[in-house]
């Protein structure tokens, strides 16, 4: 076989192997979680006893406004100094609840909308889908609202319209790609509010403002443009709240939820896991909330908790794949019995998801606690006439706490099973990929007729630095990270990296030395290829050279 033919043969096979190993690496890095198919129904909830139905039966809000402010950091509204004075004033006057929500990476819009509406935890593969999203087929609160006959309107980021086509009776989308526009992109949302606030044919209105995010991308969170934009958002909240007070006088209940889809880093971007990117505010404002001041508490919740909470506020089924917990403090006006019924429906839904996701679900501590608490819940409902009011309230609160605890335990187990990255497989495929690249580097001098093969060793050694760094970053961002390798102590971390790099260099050098040493034996390895090509190795002052005739 001629040298040229051999090279093409090696190149073809190497390309096939590289593509195969890279695809397997992506499979390990982007695990596709298993989701329950279909939509939940209230009829799915079991009868807690022969005479008592555990399905919540309270009245939902007449109007729900979900206002998403893109890239809204928690300190923009909950910090010591805020430019959203009306919002803070409403909270301090006892008409609002404020929370700090923890956001799961990746902190980009599409995965965060999915988390808000499904209660699930999207993975890094959703970052890729962010640029070409299709309609959301998974169970979610938007589709549930439509299935329950409630009308929705939407104005803002057109990602919502792509995810939920034909879900809104009125809609207008704005694109997020013109990051230099932070004025018209929000004016196109606000201009619809005067008409919509005077209409009564909708139950839920969703607003998604992009201007703050665009300012962050241009000049960061400390830009002088941030203050007027926050004041603009505050004026919009005030306008909506004043209309809510009019509805309240007409005995029409309403709730406004203000939140960020993700935060903003100190550099102005997002997508990572920094404190500014993963901490967002969640504000509940309503005239129905009276004399409930938690301004100093700043309770911590998870962003996925909004999905079951909004479903409960509107008295619709909780999505099948939800992993969040109802924010019970937001259930203003509900009795203890209704709150216990709501959290029971949440626990039942998570237990069904656990059974779908885990084979040995019976051994899960959360599932065991769920069964025990369910029995207490049935006894508590049946004994309502024999308990005093205080005793009943205390037992009801104890049942609520137990249900919350079992939900936490079950969701932890589900998350571990659905978001496990195959770190060992990733490392193996990385090594295979680099071995193929090393093989191509070894054959390169012969094919290109260079006279200094040993100089290629330096190229190989420099390239090998990349694999060590990549493996280090991969392992240290996984749940199996080594405390020794990933220690913040710079001395130990550098030492481990240097030792690992040195070992890899030695291995590569040994491979090259064996190959070049074989070439130095002209008796065995000086041969002709066709009638024109021959290879001869010589050594001069310890430097190996190759001459190709």
LUMVO-307701 format. One record per residue (C-alpha): residue in one letter; x negated, z, y. Coordinates in nm, 2 decimals, decimal comma. Example, Ala and Ser with C-alpha at 12.3 -4.5 7.8 and 13.67 -1.06 7.14 Angstrom:
residues 2
PT;A;-1,23;0,78;-0,45 $
PT;S;-1,37;0,71;-0,11 $
//
This chain:
residues 549
PT;X;0,00;0,00;0,00 $
PT;X;-0,14;-0,10;0,34 $
PT;X;-0,20;0,18;0,60 $
PT;X;0,07;0,03;0,83 $
PT;X;0,32;0,03;0,54 $
PT;X;0,23;0,38;0,45 $
PT;X;0,27;0,49;0,81 $
PT;X;0,62;0,34;0,83 $
PT;X;0,72;0,50;0,50 $
PT;X;0,60;0,84;0,62 $
PT;X;0,77;0,79;0,96 $
PT;X;1,10;0,69;0,80 $
PT;X;1,11;0,99;0,56 $
PT;X;0,99;1,23;0,83 $
PT;X;1,27;1,11;1,06 $
PT;X;1,53;1,17;0,79 $
PT;X;1,40;1,51;0,71 $
PT;X;1,38;1,61;1,08 $
PT;X;1,75;1,51;1,14 $
PT;X;1,86;1,69;0,83 $
PT;X;1,67;2,01;0,91 $
PT;X;1,78;2,00;1,27 $
PT;X;2,15;1,97;1,16 $
PT;X;2,10;2,26;0,92 $
PT;X;1,94;2,46;1,20 $
PT;X;2,24;2,39;1,43 $
PT;X;2,48;2,50;1,16 $
PT;X;2,30;2,83;1,14 $
PT;X;2,29;2,87;1,52 $
PT;X;2,65;2,76;1,58 $
PT;X;2,86;2,93;1,32 $
PT;X;3,22;2,80;1,32 $
PT;X;3,45;3,10;1,29 $
PT;X;3,75;3,09;1,07 $
PT;X;4,08;3,13;1,25 $
PT;X;4,43;3,19;1,13 $
PT;X;4,65;2,88;1,18 $
PT;X;4,99;2,89;1,33 $
PT;X;5,17;3,11;1,58 $
PT;X;5,28;3,47;1,55 $
PT;X;5,65;3,57;1,57 $
PT;X;5,81;3,90;1,64 $
PT;X;5,98;3,87;1,30 $
PT;X;5,64;3,91;1,14 $
PT;X;5,64;4,28;1,23 $
PT;X;5,76;4,49;0,94 $
PT;X;6,05;4,73;0,95 $
PT;X;5,90;5,07;0,98 $
PT;X;6,19;5,22;0,79 $
PT;X;6,53;5,11;0,66 $
PT;X;6,71;5,21;0,98 $
PT;X;6,44;5,17;1,24 $
PT;X;6,28;4,85;1,37 $
PT;X;5,93;4,88;1,51 $
PT;X;5,96;4,58;1,73 $
PT;X;5,93;4,66;2,10 $
PT;X;6,26;4,60;2,28 $
PT;X;6,17;4,67;2,65 $
PT;X;6,24;4,43;2,94 $
PT;X;5,96;4,20;3,04 $
PT;X;5,86;4,13;3,40 $
PT;X;6,06;3,87;3,59 $
PT;X;5,74;3,72;3,75 $
PT;X;5,38;3,74;3,64 $
PT;X;5,10;3,60;3,86 $
PT;X;4,76;3,55;3,70 $
PT;X;4,50;3,49;3,97 $
PT;X;4,16;3,39;3,83 $
PT;X;3,88;3,38;4,08 $
PT;X;3,59;3,19;3,93 $
PT;X;3,25;3,37;3,92 $
PT;X;3,41;3,70;4,06 $
PT;X;3,16;3,98;4,01 $
PT;X;3,30;4,33;3,98 $
PT;X;3,09;4,46;4,27 $
PT;X;3,26;4,20;4,50 $
PT;X;3,58;4,40;4,49 $
PT;X;3,49;4,73;4,33 $
PT;X;3,16;4,80;4,50 $
PT;X;3,11;5,05;4,78 $
PT;X;3,13;4,78;5,04 $
PT;X;3,40;4,52;4,99 $
PT;X;3,54;4,25;5,20 $
PT;X;3,87;4,25;5,02 $
PT;X;4,02;4,53;5,22 $
PT;X;4,39;4,48;5,15 $
PT;X;4,33;4,48;4,78 $
PT;X;4,14;4,80;4,79 $
PT;X;4,40;4,95;5,03 $
PT;X;4,68;4,87;4,78 $
PT;X;4,49;5,03;4,50 $
PT;X;4,42;5,35;4,70 $
PT;X;4,78;5,37;4,80 $
PT;X;4,88;5,39;4,44 $
PT;X;5,01;5,04;4,39 $
PT;X;4,73;4,91;4,17 $
PT;X;4,50;4,97;3,88 $
PT;X;4,14;4,86;3,87 $
PT;X;3,92;4,81;3,57 $
PT;X;3,57;4,66;3,50 $
PT;X;3,59;4,42;3,21 $
PT;X;3,30;4,33;2,98 $
PT;X;3,26;3,96;2,92 $
PT;X;3,10;3,82;2,61 $
PT;X;2,84;3,54;2,65 $
PT;X;2,84;3,25;2,70 $
PT;X;2,97;3,31;3,05 $
PT;X;3,11;2,97;3,13 $
PT;X;3,46;2,87;3,21 $
PT;X;3,61;2,72;2,89 $
PT;X;3,51;3,00;2,65 $
PT;X;3,63;3,25;2,90 $
PT;X;3,97;3,09;2,94 $
PT;X;4,00;3,08;2,56 $
PT;X;3,91;3,46;2,55 $
PT;X;4,17;3,53;2,82 $
PT;X;4,45;3,35;2,64 $
PT;X;4,37;3,40;2,27 $
PT;X;4,20;3,74;2,27 $
PT;X;3,93;3,59;2,05 $
PT;X;3,56;3,57;2,11 $
PT;X;3,44;3,21;2,15 $
PT;X;3,09;3,12;2,04 $
PT;X;2,80;2,92;2,19 $
PT;X;2,94;2,60;2,05 $
PT;X;3,21;2,63;2,31 $
PT;X;2,95;2,56;2,58 $
PT;X;2,91;2,21;2,44 $
PT;X;3,29;2,17;2,43 $
PT;X;3,31;2,28;2,79 $
PT;X;3,23;1,93;2,90 $
PT;X;3,49;1,75;2,69 $
PT;X;3,75;2,01;2,61 $
PT;X;4,07;1,91;2,42 $
PT;X;4,40;2,09;2,39 $
PT;X;4,38;2,44;2,24 $
PT;X;4,55;2,45;1,90 $
PT;X;4,48;2,82;1,84 $
PT;X;4,76;3,07;1,90 $
PT;X;4,76;3,18;2,26 $
PT;X;4,97;3,35;2,52 $
PT;X;5,04;3,03;2,72 $
PT;X;5,19;2,85;2,42 $
PT;X;5,37;3,17;2,32 $
PT;X;5,53;3,18;2,67 $
PT;X;5,65;2,82;2,63 $
PT;X;5,78;2,89;2,28 $
PT;X;5,98;3,19;2,41 $
PT;X;6,15;2,96;2,67 $
PT;X;5,96;3,09;2,98 $
PT;X;5,86;2,85;3,26 $
PT;X;5,50;2,83;3,38 $
PT;X;5,34;2,67;3,68 $
PT;X;4,96;2,62;3,74 $
PT;X;4,73;2,53;4,02 $
PT;X;4,35;2,52;4,01 $
PT;X;4,07;2,43;3,77 $
PT;X;4,19;2,14;3,56 $
PT;X;4,04;2,29;3,25 $
PT;X;4,37;2,47;3,20 $
PT;X;4,57;2,15;3,21 $
PT;X;4,33;1,99;2,95 $
PT;X;4,37;2,30;2,73 $
PT;X;4,74;2,33;2,77 $
PT;X;4,89;1,98;2,83 $
PT;X;5,27;1,97;2,89 $
PT;X;5,29;2,34;2,91 $
PT;X;5,36;2,37;3,29 $
PT;X;5,68;2,26;3,47 $
PT;X;5,46;2,20;3,78 $
PT;X;5,08;2,16;3,80 $
PT;X;4,79;2,03;4,00 $
PT;X;4,43;2,04;3,88 $
PT;X;4,11;2,05;4,08 $
PT;X;3,78;1,95;3,94 $
PT;X;3,48;2,19;3,92 $
PT;X;3,20;1,93;3,93 $
PT;X;3,19;1,89;4,31 $
PT;X;3,00;2,22;4,37 $
PT;X;2,93;2,14;4,73 $
PT;X;3,30;2,17;4,81 $
PT;X;3,41;2,53;4,84 $
PT;X;3,69;2,47;5,10 $
PT;X;3,93;2,20;4,99 $
PT;X;3,90;2,29;4,63 $
PT;X;4,08;2,62;4,72 $
PT;X;4,30;2,48;4,99 $
PT;X;4,45;2,25;4,73 $
PT;X;4,56;2,56;4,53 $
PT;X;4,68;2,77;4,82 $
PT;X;4,90;2,50;4,98 $
PT;X;5,14;2,52;4,69 $
PT;X;5,20;2,90;4,73 $
PT;X;5,47;2,90;5,01 $
PT;X;5,70;2,68;4,81 $
PT;X;5,64;2,84;4,47 $
PT;X;5,69;3,19;4,60 $
PT;X;6,03;3,10;4,72 $
PT;X;6,13;2,94;4,39 $
PT;X;6,29;3,14;4,11 $
PT;X;6,26;2,89;3,82 $
PT;X;5,92;3,01;3,69 $
PT;X;5,82;3,32;3,50 $
PT;X;5,44;3,29;3,51 $
PT;X;5,22;3,14;3,77 $
PT;X;4,85;3,08;3,71 $
PT;X;4,60;3,02;3,99 $
PT;X;4,24;2,94;3,93 $
PT;X;4,02;2,94;4,24 $
PT;X;3,67;2,77;4,23 $
PT;X;3,53;2,81;4,58 $
PT;X;3,35;3,13;4,51 $
PT;X;3,17;2,98;4,21 $
PT;X;3,06;2,68;4,41 $
PT;X;2,92;2,90;4,68 $
PT;X;2,72;3,09;4,42 $
PT;X;2,58;2,77;4,27 $
PT;X;2,47;2,66;4,62 $
PT;X;2,33;2,97;4,78 $
PT;X;2,38;3,27;4,55 $
PT;X;2,59;3,59;4,57 $
PT;X;2,42;3,72;4,88 $
PT;X;2,50;3,42;5,09 $
PT;X;2,67;3,47;5,43 $
PT;X;2,94;3,23;5,29 $
PT;X;3,05;3,49;5,04 $
PT;X;3,22;3,73;5,29 $
PT;X;3,46;3,47;5,44 $
PT;X;3,55;3,35;5,10 $
PT;X;3,63;3,70;4,97 $
PT;X;3,84;3,76;5,29 $
PT;X;4,02;3,43;5,21 $
PT;X;4,10;3,55;4,86 $
PT;X;4,21;3,88;5,00 $
PT;X;4,46;3,72;5,24 $
PT;X;4,60;3,51;4,95 $
PT;X;4,65;3,83;4,75 $
PT;X;4,82;3,99;5,05 $
PT;X;5,06;3,70;5,09 $
PT;X;5,16;3,71;4,72 $
PT;X;5,20;4,09;4,73 $
PT;X;5,43;4,08;5,03 $
PT;X;5,66;3,84;4,84 $
PT;X;5,65;4,07;4,54 $
PT;X;5,78;4,35;4,77 $
PT;X;6,07;4,12;4,86 $
PT;X;6,14;4,06;4,49 $
PT;X;6,13;4,44;4,43 $
PT;X;6,40;4,49;4,69 $
PT;X;6,61;4,24;4,50 $
PT;X;6,53;4,44;4,18 $
PT;X;6,32;4,16;4,04 $
PT;X;6,01;4,31;3,87 $
PT;X;5,68;4,14;3,92 $
PT;X;5,31;4,20;3,83 $
PT;X;5,00;4,03;3,97 $
PT;X;4,67;4,03;3,76 $
PT;X;4,35;3,94;3,95 $
PT;X;4,04;3,88;3,75 $
PT;X;3,72;3,67;3,72 $
PT;X;3,67;3,44;3,43 $
PT;X;3,30;3,53;3,44 $
PT;X;3,06;3,68;3,69 $
PT;X;2,76;3,55;3,88 $
PT;X;2,39;3,62;3,84 $
PT;X;2,17;3,73;4,13 $
PT;X;2,05;3,38;4,15 $
PT;X;2,40;3,24;4,17 $
PT;X;2,44;3,08;3,83 $
PT;X;2,61;3,19;3,52 $
PT;X;2,61;3,14;3,14 $
PT;X;2,38;3,42;3,04 $
PT;X;2,42;3,79;2,97 $
PT;X;2,30;3,96;3,28 $
PT;X;2,50;4,25;3,43 $
PT;X;2,63;4,04;3,72 $
PT;X;2,75;3,76;3,48 $
PT;X;2,92;3,99;3,23 $
PT;X;3,10;4,24;3,45 $
PT;X;3,42;4,12;3,61 $
PT;X;3,70;4,30;3,79 $
PT;X;4,05;4,32;3,65 $
PT;X;4,32;4,44;3,90 $
PT;X;4,68;4,50;3,83 $
PT;X;4,90;4,50;4,15 $
PT;X;5,27;4,56;4,16 $
PT;X;5,53;4,75;4,37 $
PT;X;5,64;4,90;4,04 $
PT;X;5,31;5,09;4,03 $
PT;X;5,36;5,39;4,24 $
PT;X;5,14;5,69;4,31 $
PT;X;4,90;5,59;4,03 $
PT;X;4,55;5,60;4,19 $
PT;X;4,25;5,54;3,96 $
PT;X;4,03;5,40;4,24 $
PT;X;3,75;5,64;4,14 $
PT;X;3,78;5,60;3,77 $
PT;X;3,69;5,23;3,73 $
PT;X;3,77;5,23;3,36 $
PT;X;3,58;4,99;3,14 $
PT;X;3,77;4,74;2,92 $
PT;X;3,69;4,42;2,74 $
PT;X;3,80;4,08;2,88 $
PT;X;3,97;4,00;2,55 $
PT;X;4,20;4,30;2,61 $
PT;X;4,39;4,10;2,87 $
PT;X;4,55;3,87;2,60 $
PT;X;4,74;4,14;2,42 $
PT;X;4,81;4,32;2,75 $
PT;X;4,97;4,01;2,91 $
PT;X;5,16;3,94;2,59 $
PT;X;5,30;4,29;2,60 $
PT;X;5,39;4,28;2,97 $
PT;X;5,59;3,97;2,90 $
PT;X;5,72;4,09;2,57 $
PT;X;5,60;3,79;2,37 $
PT;X;5,41;3,80;2,03 $
PT;X;5,04;3,89;2,04 $
PT;X;4,83;3,58;1,93 $
PT;X;4,73;3,57;1,57 $
PT;X;4,35;3,58;1,62 $
PT;X;4,35;3,84;1,90 $
PT;X;4,07;4,11;1,88 $
PT;X;4,16;4,29;2,20 $
PT;X;4,34;4,62;2,26 $
PT;X;4,64;4,66;2,48 $
PT;X;4,55;4,83;2,82 $
PT;X;4,82;5,10;2,79 $
PT;X;4,77;5,21;3,15 $
PT;X;4,92;4,88;3,27 $
PT;X;5,24;4,94;3,08 $
PT;X;5,41;5,09;3,39 $
PT;X;5,76;5,23;3,32 $
PT;X;5,75;5,22;2,94 $
PT;X;5,84;5,53;2,75 $
PT;X;5,60;5,69;2,50 $
PT;X;5,81;5,55;2,21 $
PT;X;5,78;5,20;2,36 $
PT;X;5,40;5,24;2,41 $
PT;X;5,37;5,35;2,05 $
PT;X;5,57;5,05;1,93 $
PT;X;5,35;4,82;2,14 $
PT;X;5,02;4,96;2,01 $
PT;X;5,16;4,95;1,66 $
PT;X;5,23;4,58;1,69 $
PT;X;4,87;4,53;1,82 $
PT;X;4,73;4,73;1,52 $
PT;X;4,94;4,54;1,27 $
PT;X;4,83;4,20;1,41 $
PT;X;4,46;4,30;1,39 $
PT;X;4,50;4,44;1,04 $
PT;X;4,65;4,10;0,93 $
PT;X;4,35;3,93;1,08 $
PT;X;4,12;4,17;0,90 $
PT;X;4,28;4,08;0,57 $
PT;X;4,23;3,71;0,64 $
PT;X;3,87;3,75;0,74 $
PT;X;3,73;4,02;0,50 $
PT;X;3,76;4,02;0,12 $
PT;X;3,71;4,39;0,08 $
PT;X;3,93;4,49;0,37 $
PT;X;4,08;4,78;0,18 $
PT;X;3,75;4,96;0,21 $
PT;X;3,73;4,92;0,59 $
PT;X;3,76;5,26;0,77 $
PT;X;3,98;5,11;1,03 $
PT;X;4,22;4,97;0,78 $
PT;X;4,24;5,31;0,60 $
PT;X;4,31;5,48;0,93 $
PT;X;4,57;5,22;1,01 $
PT;X;4,76;5,29;0,69 $
PT;X;4,74;5,66;0,75 $
PT;X;4,85;5,63;1,11 $
PT;X;5,14;5,40;1,02 $
PT;X;5,28;5,66;0,79 $
PT;X;5,26;5,92;1,07 $
PT;X;5,43;5,67;1,30 $
PT;X;5,72;5,63;1,06 $
PT;X;5,76;6,00;1,02 $
PT;X;5,74;6,04;1,40 $
PT;X;6,02;5,79;1,45 $
PT;X;6,24;5,95;1,19 $
PT;X;6,19;6,30;1,31 $
PT;X;6,28;6,23;1,67 $
PT;X;6,58;6,46;1,67 $
PT;X;6,39;6,75;1,52 $
PT;X;6,09;6,77;1,75 $
PT;X;6,09;6,92;2,10 $
PT;X;6,01;6,68;2,39 $
PT;X;5,66;6,82;2,44 $
PT;X;5,58;6,81;2,07 $
PT;X;5,71;6,46;2,04 $
PT;X;5,50;6,34;2,34 $
PT;X;5,18;6,51;2,21 $
PT;X;5,23;6,36;1,86 $
PT;X;5,30;6,02;2,01 $
PT;X;4,98;6,03;2,22 $
PT;X;4,79;6,13;1,91 $
PT;X;4,93;5,83;1,72 $
PT;X;4,84;5,60;2,00 $
PT;X;4,48;5,73;2,00 $
PT;X;4,46;5,68;1,63 $
PT;X;4,59;5,32;1,65 $
PT;X;4,34;5,24;1,92 $
PT;X;4,06;5,38;1,71 $
PT;X;4,16;5,18;1,40 $
PT;X;4,18;4,86;1,61 $
PT;X;3,83;4,92;1,73 $
PT;X;3,70;4,98;1,38 $
PT;X;3,87;4,67;1,24 $
PT;X;3,77;4,44;1,52 $
PT;X;3,40;4,55;1,48 $
PT;X;3,42;4,45;1,12 $
PT;X;3,58;4,11;1,20 $
PT;X;3,33;4,03;1,47 $
PT;X;3,04;4,11;1,24 $
PT;X;3,18;3,87;0,97 $
PT;X;3,27;3,59;1,21 $
PT;X;2,97;3,58;1,45 $
PT;X;2,68;3,63;1,21 $
PT;X;2,39;3,39;1,29 $
PT;X;2,18;3,29;0,99 $
PT;X;1,85;3,40;1,14 $
PT;X;1,66;3,36;0,81 $
PT;X;1,79;3,00;0,77 $
PT;X;1,70;2,92;1,13 $
PT;X;1,34;3,04;1,08 $
PT;X;1,30;2,84;0,76 $
PT;X;1,43;2,52;0,91 $
PT;X;1,21;2,57;1,22 $
PT;X;0,90;2,60;0,99 $
PT;X;1,00;2,29;0,80 $
PT;X;1,05;2,09;1,12 $
PT;X;0,70;2,20;1,25 $
PT;X;0,53;2,12;0,92 $
PT;X;0,67;1,76;0,94 $
PT;X;0,54;1,73;1,30 $
PT;X;0,20;1,86;1,18 $
PT;X;0,20;1,60;0,90 $
PT;X;0,26;1,33;1,16 $
PT;X;-0,02;1,46;1,38 $
PT;X;-0,26;1,45;1,09 $
PT;X;-0,18;1,09;1,00 $
PT;X;-0,18;0,98;1,37 $
PT;X;-0,56;0,93;1,41 $
PT;X;-0,59;0,71;1,11 $
PT;X;-0,30;0,48;1,22 $
PT;X;-0,41;0,47;1,58 $
PT;X;-0,77;0,40;1,49 $
PT;X;-0,91;0,68;1,69 $
PT;X;-1,27;0,79;1,64 $
PT;X;-1,22;1,16;1,70 $
PT;X;-0,98;1,32;1,46 $
PT;X;-1,10;1,67;1,52 $
PT;X;-0,99;1,65;1,88 $
PT;X;-0,64;1,63;1,74 $
PT;X;-0,68;1,98;1,62 $
PT;X;-0,65;2,11;1,97 $
PT;X;-0,32;1,91;2,01 $
PT;X;-0,19;2,07;1,70 $
PT;X;-0,30;2,42;1,80 $
PT;X;-0,14;2,39;2,15 $
PT;X;0,18;2,26;2,00 $
PT;X;0,19;2,54;1,75 $
PT;X;0,23;2,78;2,04 $
PT;X;0,58;2,65;2,08 $
PT;X;0,70;2,74;1,74 $
PT;X;0,58;3,10;1,77 $
PT;X;0,75;3,14;2,10 $
PT;X;1,07;2,98;1,97 $
PT;X;1,08;3,20;1,66 $
PT;X;1,01;3,51;1,88 $
PT;X;1,30;3,43;2,11 $
PT;X;1,53;3,34;1,82 $
PT;X;1,47;3,66;1,64 $
PT;X;1,48;3,88;1,94 $
PT;X;1,82;3,75;2,05 $
PT;X;1,98;3,81;1,71 $
PT;X;2,15;4,11;1,56 $
PT;X;1,86;4,15;1,32 $
PT;X;1,59;4,17;1,59 $
PT;X;1,28;4,36;1,50 $
PT;X;1,20;4,67;1,72 $
PT;X;0,83;4,60;1,67 $
PT;X;0,84;4,23;1,76 $
PT;X;1,10;4,27;2,04 $
PT;X;0,98;4,60;2,19 $
PT;X;0,98;4,61;2,56 $
PT;X;0,62;4,75;2,54 $
PT;X;0,42;4,45;2,65 $
PT;X;0,11;4,55;2,46 $
PT;X;0,28;4,56;2,11 $
PT;X;0,48;4,25;2,19 $
PT;X;0,17;4,05;2,30 $
PT;X;-0,03;4,18;2,00 $
PT;X;0,23;4,07;1,75 $
PT;X;0,26;3,73;1,91 $
PT;X;-0,12;3,68;1,92 $
PT;X;-0,15;3,77;1,55 $
PT;X;0,13;3,54;1,46 $
PT;X;-0,01;3,26;1,66 $
PT;X;-0,36;3,31;1,52 $
PT;X;-0,22;3,31;1,16 $
PT;X;-0,04;2,98;1,22 $
PT;X;-0,35;2,83;1,39 $
PT;X;-0,56;2,93;1,09 $
PT;X;-0,31;2,76;0,85 $
PT;X;-0,31;2,44;1,05 $
PT;X;-0,69;2,44;1,08 $
PT;X;-0,72;2,48;0,71 $
PT;X;-0,49;2,19;0,64 $
PT;X;-0,68;1,96;0,88 $
PT;X;-1,02;2,08;0,74 $
PT;X;-0,92;2,01;0,38 $
PT;X;-0,81;1,66;0,48 $
PT;X;-1,11;1,58;0,69 $
PT;X;-1,34;1,72;0,42 $
PT;X;-1,19;1,49;0,17 $
PT;X;-1,26;1,20;0,40 $
PT;X;-1,62;1,30;0,42 $
PT;X;-1,67;1,21;0,05 $
PT;X;-1,73;0,83;0,07 $
PT;X;-1,75;0,81;-0,31 $
PT;X;-1,39;0,90;-0,36 $
PT;X;-1,23;0,80;-0,03 $
PT;X;-1,39;0,49;0,10 $
PT;X;-1,15;0,22;0,00 $
PT;X;-1,02;-0,11;0,12 $
PT;X;-0,67;-0,18;0,23 $
PT;X;-0,60;-0,55;0,17 $
PT;X;-0,92;-0,74;0,26 $
PT;X;-0,98;-0,62;0,62 $
PT;X;-0,94;-0,25;0,65 $
PT;X;-1,17;0,02;0,52 $
PT;X;-1,23;0,38;0,62 $
PT;X;-1,56;0,55;0,64 $
PT;X;-1,64;0,91;0,74 $
PT;X;-1,96;1,03;0,89 $
PT;X;-2,08;1,35;1,03 $
PT;X;-2,30;1,38;1,34 $
PT;X;-2,41;1,73;1,47 $
PT;X;-2,12;1,89;1,29 $
PT;X;-1,86;1,66;1,44 $
PT;X;-1,65;1,46;1,20 $
PT;X;-1,58;1,10;1,30 $
PT;X;-1,38;0,81;1,15 $
PT;X;-1,46;0,45;1,18 $
PT;X;-1,19;0,20;1,08 $
PT;X;-1,31;-0,16;0,99 $
//
